[in-house]
Amino acid sequence: MAPVFLLVACTSGSDADAGAGTKTSASPSRSNTQAQQEKKLTTQVQLTLDGMEADSDSMVASGVERVSDGLHTEPGLTKGTQYRLTVVCVGSGTADIRFTPKSAPATNPVVCDGSATLQRFTVAGPPFRIDVSGRAGATGMIGWRVDRV
């Protein structure tokens, strides 16, 4: 009985408190709003990636990141093998793709408008790294997938 009494005592207020002009806000906090927005953008990114034609056996690696964090991965790909990188950015602004060591021609910027950018490349040698970095002011979510061609 004591735990119930303490719970009630901690959560109940006096009648004077009810009329003191204190209001509780029903709106979500900023972090909850940001998390909800990121979830919505992530869903859009995944739907676009899922809609791209790809043999399910050819996928090697994938993920979704915040544009502000960028994509920085060393997916452990095989030297001399050809792959396709698909990048989808939903939000605003632009991002750039960079391969290290350079194994593909310069790519067009990735516009964060929800469309897919495709880039074929051959792995020049280990360690191989893919970086997608948002330009100043870019926001949203970046989805990516590497497929064996």
N, C-alpha and C positions, 0 to 999 in steps of 0.2 A: 504494500500500500504506500510506503514512503516514496518509491520512485515515481509513482503517479502523482503524488502530492507535489513533489519537486518540479516535475514537468509542468503541471498546471500553474504552480506558483511562478515559474520562470516565464511562462508565455502569456499570462493574463495581465491586463493593465487596469488602472483605475478609470472611473468615469471622467475624471478631470483630464486624464491624458487624451481621451477620445475627442474632447472638444478643444484641445490646445492648438489646433491648426496644423498638426503634423499629418502629412499625407505620405502614404507609401506609394511608390511609383510602380506601375504595372509594366512599364516598358523594359525591354531587355537591356542589359548593360552593353557598352560598346564592344567589349570582347566577344560577347555572345552574338552580337550583330555581325561582327567581322567573321566569326566562325561559321555562321549561317551563310554568309555571302561566299566564303571560300568553298563551302560544301556545294553550293549551287553551281559555282564556276567549275569545280572539279567534276561534277556530274556532266556538265556541258562538254568539257574536255574529253571525258571518257566516252561519251556518246559519239563524238566526232571520230576519235581513234577507233572505236569499235566498228564504225561505219566504213572505214577504209578497207579496201580489199587486201587481204593477207591470208596466206595459208596458216592455219593455227599451229602447224608444226614448225613454221619458220621463225616465230617470235623468239628472240634471244633475251631481251631485257626491256623493261618499261617502268614508268613511274609518273607521278604528278608532283610538282613542286610549286612553291610560290615564286612568282616572277622576281620578287625582291631577293629571294634566296638563290635563284638560278638553278640550273642543272649542272652538276659537276660529277661525272661518273667515269670509272675505269671498268667497263663491262667484261673484260677478259675475253675479247674476241680473237679469232684465229688469224694470224698473219697471212696475207695473200688472198683472203676470202672477201668476196663482195657482199656488202650489206646495204640496207636502206634504213635511213633514219627518218621517222615521221615525227614532226613537232607540231603541236597545236597550242596556241596561246589564246586565252579568253580573258579579256579585261581591256586595258588601254595601253597604248604605247607600242614599243618595238623592242625586239630582242635580237641578238646576234649569235650565230652558231660558229664554234671554232673546234677544229680537230687537232690533236697533238699526238704524234707528229702529224704534220699536214699530210692528209691522204686524199683530199678532194679539192676540187676548185673552190674558189670563194663562193659562198652562198649568198642568196638574197636575204635581206633582213626578214625576220619573222614578225609579221604584224599581228598584234593581239586582238584580232577581229573574229576569232573562232574558226578561221580557215586553216587547212593543213598545209604544211610546208614539207616537201619530200626532198631528201638528199641522198644520192647513192655515193658510196665510198668503198674503197678497198683498204684494209688495214695494212699500214706500212711496216708496223713492227711494234713489239711491246716496249715499254708500257704505252698503251693507247688510251687516250682520254677524249671525252666529249664534254664540251662546255657550252651552255646556252646561258647568256647573261642579258638581263634586261638593261636597256638604256636608261638614262636618268629620267625619272618620272613614270616609268612603266609599272603597271600594277596588274594584278590578276593571278591566274594560275597557268603553268606550262605543263602540258602532258607530252610524253615522248615514248616512242617505241622503236626498238632496233629489230629488224627482221633480216634473216639470211636470204639472199637473193638466189 
